[in-house]
C-alpha cells in the first residue's frame, strides 16, 4: 500500500474494502478526506486496521458531508470514546 492515495480516480467507486491492511491514522485521514468528494461510494470497510481517534474524527466528518455512504465498518481498530 502506498503512503498516498492522490491521483486515484474518484468518480465511480461504489465499494471500498481495505480490511486488515495495517492502515494507520495518517492514511485513514487521507482516505476520509479523499472520499469527501466521492458521490458514488455506498460501502466502506476498514475493519481490523490500526485506525485511532484522529481517523475516527475524520470519518465522522466524512459522513457529515458524504450522504451516499450507507455502510461503514471501522470495527476492531484502536478507536476510543475520544475519537
N, C-alpha and C positions, 0 to 999 in steps of 0.2 A: 504494500500500500504506500502510495506517495504521501509526502508531507502536505501537499496542497491539492485542492480539487478545482482550482481555477482552470478555465478553458474547456471544461466538460460541458457538452450541450445540456441545456436545462429546460427544454420546451415540450418534451413528450414523455418524460419519466412518470410512470404510474405507481411503480412498486420499487422500493429500495430495501434490500435485506443485507445487512452487514453485521451479522451476529458473530460473537466470539472472534473478533479481529484485533483485539488489544487496542482499541481506539481510546485515546485519552481525551482530556478536556480541550486540548489545543485543537485537535482535529474535530472533535464534537462540536465546538463553537463554529468552526468553519462550515461544517455540514449544515448546521441550523441556519447560518447566515445565507449560504448558497440556496437553500430551499425556500427562503422568504419570497423569492421572485418566481418560484415554480407554481404554476396554476393547474397542474395536472396530477401531482402526486397524491395518492389516496392511502397508501400503505407504507409504513416506515418501521423497520425492525432493527434495533441496535442492542439487542439482548446480550448479556454476558461480556460486556466490554469493561473499560476502565474509566467510564464517564463518572464525573463527580458534580459538585454543586454548580460550578461555572457552566457546565453543559446543561444542567437542569434548568437554569435560568434562561439560557439561550433557546432551549426547546420550548419553554413556557412562552417566551416572546414569539417564537415561530408560530405556535398555534393561535396566537392573537391576530397575526397578520395573514396567515395562510389558512383559508377556510375550506380548502379541498381535502386536507388530511382527515381521514376517517378513523384510522387505526395507527397507534404509535406504541411500540413495545420498548421500554427502557429498563425492563426488569434485570435483576442480577448485575447491577452496576454498583458504583460506590456512592450512590445518592443518599442524602440525609434530609432531615426536615428543614435544614437551612438552604437547601437548593431548590 
